[in-house]
Amino acid sequence: MPPPNPASSDVNSGTATANKTIQPVEEAECEENDLKEEFEEDEVSLEVLEDMSRLEKCFPELGIHYRLIDKIGEGTFSTVYKAECVTGTIRLDTEVWKSPPLKKNRGNKVPKQKNALVALKQIYVTSSPNRIHNELNLLYMLSGNSHVAPLLDVLRYQDQVLAILPYYQHADFRDFYRDLPIKGIKKYLWEMFHALDFIHEKGVMHRDLKPTNFLYDPFKGRGVLVDFGLAEKEVKTTSKISNACPCISTEKVLVNRNISKRQNIKGAYPKQDQRPPRRANRAGTRGFRAPEVLFKCTNQTTKIDIWSAGTIAFSLLSRKFPLFNSPDDTDALLEMALIFGSDMMKKCAELHGCGLEINLSNSSISTSCNLVQTLNDFLKFENENGCFPPDSVVLDTIKLFSEKGDKFVKPIFEEGADYEAFKQELENYNDHKFIMEVLLAALQINPSKRLSAKEILTLPFFQEVNNEHDDVVLL
C-alpha cells in the first residue's frame, strides 16, 4: 500500500535558509500556508507533550532517529505515537516504507521531499516478555503484504520496547460507517478479507479483529490490519487432550444427546465437582468475540477472525455500531440469541459441551434466525425516528425490503421506465442479495461451517472488485 502524505514539520532537516532569495508572492503564500498546516498538525495538548517527553527520556536513542509528533492511540497493553524519521528513511534503510513528497507540484516548483512518517508502538512493561516476543515475531513474519502493517524497526532500552511500524492515513470508523454506500462496503470488506486471508495462510489468528485494528481510508479505498498484540499461531488440538472441547470429538451425537436429557433439569452446581476446569483463551474485545470463545472452546481456529469480520460487515450494513454491546459473556450470548435464535444458540452450547437455559418469554426471543428481518427491524426503527437524512445511502437498502421485511424484493422493469435507472436498482438489489451470502458465510454459529477468508472472497459479492483488481494487475 502506498504511504500517506500528511503534513509534518521539517525542523530537523537542517536545511540552510541564510541565502534565501526573494520569491514571487504566490509561491511565498503557498509556503506560508504549508507552514501553517504543519504548525496546526504539530499542535498537541500539554499532557501528550509530557508523555512524549517521558518517552524520549526512557529511550535516549529515540531522539537521534525519530521526532515524536503526537499520540494517536492508547490501549490496555500499549500506546501508539506518530513520529517522523529524521534521517529521511527508516533506520534500517529498508525499502518497504518511504513517504512521498508532501505537496503536489505547483507550476515549476520542485516538490519538497519529506521524511518518512512512522507509528511508534510503546509496549507496556506489564506485558510478559513472551507476549512481547510473540508480537514482534509475528509482525516480522507477516511482512510483505500491503494489507498488513510490517515491522520496520525495534528499539529497546532496559525493559522498555518500541516497535516501529508504518504510519497509515485513515479515517475513524465512526465517521464513515453510516454513510458508506454498498459499493464502499464491498471495497472495505474486500480489503479486510484479503488481510485475513494472508495471515490465515501463515497460520496466524489475529484474535482481536475490530474496526480500530483495521485502518481504512474510505477516500482511497485502502485498508491495513494492525495490532497483533493478542495474535497467536493456530495450534491443532485433538480429542485426546484432557480438557479438549467436545466440538472436536468423534462422538458429537452422543455428547449432544446426553446434554439434551439434562436440559429440563434445574441448573445447579455439585458441592464437590471433580471435573477438571476447562481453560481457554478469551482474548478479543467484547462485542466481537465468536460464540466458541464465549463457550470457552479450547479448539479455537482462524474462524474466530471470520466471525469478527462478519460482525463488522453487519455493523456496516445495519448502520449500527457497536452491533453487540454486552457488559459480560452471559449478556453477549443473550444478544446473539436475539439475532440468531434461541434454538441455534442451544445447539451451539451443546456443540461445546455446555448447557444454555434462557428464561425469557417466547415472545421476547425468536427460535430461528432471519438476518434480513433483523436488518429491516434495525433500519426501520431508526428511519421512523428520523435518524437518517433525506439523501442517506441507507434508503437504497430500505426500499428493497418487502412489506413484512423478511426478504428483499427484486425490481421489475416496467415499460416506458428509464432503463438506466432500472439497471442501477437491479445492481443495488444484487449487491444486497450477495452481501447477505457473505454475512451467512461468516456468521455461522458452528465454526466448522464458517467459510474461510479465501472462500468468502470467491463469493459473487466480490466478483466486481476482483475483476477490477485483475485489470489493474494486467495493465
N, C-alpha and C positions, 0 to 999 in steps of 0.2 A: 504493500500500500504506500503510495507517495506520502511523504511527511507533510504536516500542515505548515502554513506560513504566517502564523500570527506575529504581531509586532513584539519586539523585545529590545531592551536597551543595549547599547553598544559601548558602554562606558569603559569596558576593559579591553577594547580592541587596540588601543594605543595609537590610534590614527592621529597624525600631526595636523594641527589647524593653524599654525602660526602664519603660513604663507597662503592663507585662503584668499582667493580672488573675489572680486565683486561679481555677483551672479544676477541674471535677469530677475525681475520682480516675481514672475510666475513661478520660477524654479525655487526662489527663496521661500515663497509662500508654501510650496509643496513640502519643502524640508521642515518648515515651521510646523505644519500640520502633522508630519511624521513624528517630530519630537514630542508634540502634544499628545499623540496617540500612545507613544512609548511611555510617557510620564503617567498617563492615566492607567495604563496597564500595570505599571510597577507600583501604583499606589495601593498599599495594603495596610491593614489595621496594625495598631501598636502591639497587640497580643501576638499576632503572627510574626511580626518583626523580632519580638523577643524569643519566640520559638526557633526561628531560623538562626538567631544569634547563638542560642544554646547549642544548636546542632553543629554549627561551624566550630564551636569550642570543643565539642566531642570528637570532631574529625579534623585534626589540624591539616590534613592533606586535601580536604574538600575545597577550601578557598583557592587552592592553586589551579585546579582544573575546572571548577564549576562555580557559577554565581547563582545563588538562590533568588527566585523571583517572587513566588507566592506559595501558599499552602492550598492544594487543590483537592485534598481528600483526607479523611480520617476515619479509621475503623477500630475494631477491637484489638487487632494484632499489629497494626501498622499505621503510619501516616505518610502521605504522599505529597511531595513538593514539586513544583515546576521550577526548572533551572535551565541555565544556559551554559553550554560547554565553551569556556572562554578560549580554548585552543582552536576553535573553529570546527573541529571534528571530534568524534568520540575518542577518548583517551587511548583505546587500544587500536586506533587507526582502522577501525572496521569500515567496510563499505556498505553495511546494512542500513545506516541511518545518517543522512546528511540533509540539512534544511535547505530549501530553495531560496532564491532572492526574496526579500521581504516585500518589495513593491513591484508592480508592473512597470515596464519601461515607459517613461513619459518622453515622447519625442526622441531626441538623440541622446538623452541622458542614460548613462550606463548604470544599470541596477546595482545596488549595493548588496554584497553577499553577507548574509547574517550567519551567526554561529548556530550550531545545532541546538535545538531545544530538546530537553530530556525530562523524564519524570524520575525523581529520586524517592525510592520507597524505603523509609526507615522502619525496619522490622524491630519490634519491641523486644527487649531482653527478657521479658516474661515468657516469650515463646521458647520452647525447648530447642536445644541445638539440633536435634534430629528433625524437628519441624522446619527449621531454617534451612538446613542442608537439603531436605526433601524439596522445598520450594525452589531453591536455586538450581538444583539438579534437573528438575522438571522444566524450568524455564530454559535452561541451556539445551536440553534435549528437544524441546519443541520449537527451536529456532528454524527459520527458513520458510515460514508461511505468512502471507500477507494478512491473514485473518487472526493471527495470534501474535501477541506482543513478545518480541525476543528479548533475551537478556544481553545487554551491551557491555556491562562492566559491573564489578563488585568492589566496594570499599569496606575495609574492616579496620576498626581501631579498638583494641582490647575486646570487650564483649559487645560492642556496637557494630551493626551490619547495615550497609546501604546497598540496595540493588539499583542499578542504573538501567532504566527502561526508556523506550522512545516516548515522546510526548505526542499524543494524538488529539487533533482538534475534534471536538464532538459537542453534541447538544444534550442537555438534561432530558431524560426520558419523559418527565412530567411536562415539558414544554411542547412536545410534539405528538404524544400518543393519542390525543383526542382529535387531532387534525390531520393525521396521516391517512391518505386515501388508500384504497385497496391495492393499488399498484405499488405504493410506498411500503405497505405492509409486506407485500410479496418480496421486495428487494431486501427489506430488513431481515426477514426470516431466511432468505437465501444466503445472505452473508453469515448469519448466525449458525445455520446448519452446516455450512461449509467449514466454519471454525470447529464445530463439534466433530465433524467427520475426520478432520485432520488429527485432533488429539485422541479420538477414539481409535483410529488406526494405529496409533502409538501405544494403545492400551492404557490410556490415562483417563481417569474420571475427574472432571472439574470439581464437582461436589458443591459448588456454590454459585450456580448459574442464576443470574438475575440481571435486570436492566442496568444497574450501576456497574456491573462487571462486564458488560458488553458495550463498549464505547462506540456510539453510532453518530455519524454525520448525515442528517437527512437531506442536506443540500447536495452532497457528493454521492450519497447512497453507498457509503462505505462503513464497515464496522470491524471492530477488532476485539478479541476476547482477552481479558486481563485478569489479574489477581488469582494466582494459583496457590494461595496460602493454605487452602484446605484440600487441594488436589492430591490424589493418590493413584498409584498403579493398580490396575484391576487384578485381583487375585482370585483364581478359580477355586471354589470350595467344593467339598464333597460331603456326602451324607454320613461319612464315617467320623466326622468331627463331632465331639460330644455335644456342642451347643449349636449344631447345624440347624438351619431353618427347614421346616418340613416342606417348603416350596421346591426343594431340590431332591426330595425323597422320591423313590420309585413307587412308594406306597401312598400316593397322594389320596386316592379314593378312600382307602381305609382310614386315613387320618381325618378326612372330612366327615366321614360317617360317624366316627366316634365323637367328634366335636358337635355334630348336629344333634346327637342324642342328648347333649348337655345344654342345649340352647334354652329349654324350658325350665331349667333348674335355677333357682335363685342364686345369684352370684355371691360367693363367699371365699375367704382365704382360710386354708387349713392352719391350725395352730403351729404345727411343725411341718413345714413344706420341705421335703427332701430333694426336690428337683433343683438341678443346678441353674443359676440365673443365666439368662441369655443376654450377652453383652454385644452390642452392635454400634457401629459408628453412626452418630446422629448429627453429622456435620451438615451445614447448609443454613439458609435463612428461612425463618418461619414464613409460610405462605408459598414457598417454592419447593418444599420437601415432598418427595414422592411417597405414595402410600406405604411401600415396603420399608422406607426409612422410619415412618411413624409407627409401624408394627415391629420395629427392631429386627428386621430381617438381616441375617448375617451374610446372605448371598447377594450383596449389592453389586450391581454392574454398571456399565456406562449408560444403561437405560434410565438411571435416575436423572441424568442430564437431559434426556429426551423429554421426560415429564416436565422438568422445569422450563424447557423451551416451549412445550405445549401450553403451559400456564401463561407465559409471556405472550404467545400468539393469541390466546383467548382474551387476554387483557387488551391487546391492541384492537381486536375486532369488537369487543363489547364496550370499549372506551371506559373500562373500569380498572383502576389501579390504586391499591393492590387488589387482585381478584380474591385472594384469601387473606384474611387479616385476623387470624385467631391468636389469642394470647398463649395458648399451650397446645400440646398434641391432641388432647381429647377434643377440644373445640375444632381443631383442624380436621379431625375425622368426621365430625358432625357437619362441617361446611362441605366436605366432599360428598357426604351422603345427600345433602340438599340438592346438589347438582347431578350427581351420578346415580342416585337412588339408593335406598337402604338395602335392597337385595344384593346389589353389586358390592357394596361395602362389607356386607356379612360374608359373602363368598371370598372377598379379599382377606378378611380376617381368618377364615378357615384355611385359606391357602398358606398362611404363615403361622399356622398353629395357634391362633388366638380366637377368642370369642368376642363378639360385639353385640351389645344389647342397647337398643335405642328406645327410650321410654317416652318419646314424643307421640302425639296422636297421629293417626294415619292421614288426617287432613293437612298436617303441617309438613309432611315429608312424603315425597313420591317413592314408589318402589322401583321405577325404571328411569332410564336416562334418555333425554332428548335435548341435545346441545342447541339445536335450532330454537326450540321452545324457550330454553333458558336465555339464549341471546335475545330473543324477542322480548321477554319479560324485562330484561335489564334496560334495553334501549327504549322500549315503550314507556316505562316508568319515568325515565329522565326526560324524554321528549314531551310527555304530557305535563311535566312540571317546568317546562321552558328552559331546560338546561343547554339546549343546542341552538345556535344562531340559525337564521333562515337559510344561509348559504353553507351550512355544515355538510361535510362529506358523509356524515352519519346517515343523512337522508337517502343516500344511494343504497344503503343497506336496509333501512326501514321500509322502503317502498317495495321490496322483494317479498316480504312476508305475506303469507295467506291470512285470511280473516281470523283463523284460530291461532295463527302464529307458530304452527308446528312444522312448517316447511316453507321452502322458497318456491315462488310461482314463476315459471318460465314465461318471459314476454312473448306475445304473439303479434306478428306483423299484420297490420290492417291496411287494406287497400286505400291508397291515397296518402298514407302517412309518410313521414320523412324516413327514407331508408337508412341514411347515415346515423340518425338518432336511434333507430331501431338496432343497428349494429352495435352501438355503444351500450345500449341497455342489455343486449344479449351477451356482450362481453362481460359486463358487470355481473350478470347472473351467473355466468360460467365461473368467474373468479370466486364468487361467494360459494358456489357449489363445490368447487375444488378445494377451497381453503378449509371447508368442513371435513374433507377427507384427511387433510393434514392434522387437524385437531383430533379426529378419531384415531388416527395412527399414533399420535404422540401421547394422548391422554387415556391410554388403555390401563385399567386398574391392575391387570396381570402383566408384570414386566416382560414376561416371555412373549406376549402378544404385541408388544410395542415394536414398531419398526425402528431400524437403526437410522442414523442421520443420512447415510449414503442411500438407503432405500427411500427415505422421505424426499430426498432431492430428485428422485426419478418420477415422482407423482406428477399428474397433469398440471397442478397449480404452478409448478416451477418451469414448465416447458418453455414459456415465453422468455424468461430470463436466461435459461440455459442456451437457447438459440442465439440470443444477443451476445452472450459471452463467447460462444463458438465463433461468431462472426468477427469479434474483436481479435481473437487469437489468430484466425486465418489471415487477417489483414496485417 
